[in-house]
């Protein structure tokens, strides 16, 4: 156990999973997702389901969610935007719930599309505080807003 500035973290490695006890959140967090292969077209279509408004009108009490959740499903993963949830089949089951900025996810999908990933399989994984996308030998990453174990 390590004490840093009054907060402690207990870490234990179990295979490829890393568990951290974060007292400020009060939950166990899996900070790593093994690489999972999915069809790029499915991810791009699911991530692009965003509302047209980027922010709420002045004076409104509500807010428009700006994140996209990637959550586990038995045979793949669910991509949940503020508008719709979309199932994406994967070769390995997704085991965590990760939140990423919706606009950054759309931008990274556009970049991957430009290098020729249409109709191809890509690998996605989560390591520490970043979500990684790998197409052939090219890797891209975007920061995760939060990660929670399944």
PyMOL commands that set and color helices and strands:
alter all, ss='L'
color gray80, all
select helices_A, chain A and resi 40-47+102-114
alter helices_A, ss='H'
color red, helices_A
select strands_A, chain A and resi 2-4+7-9+11-14+17-22+27-30+32-39+67-73+76-80+85-89+96-101+121-127+130-135+138-149
alter strands_A, ss='S'
color yellow, strands_A
deselect
rebuild
show_as cartoon
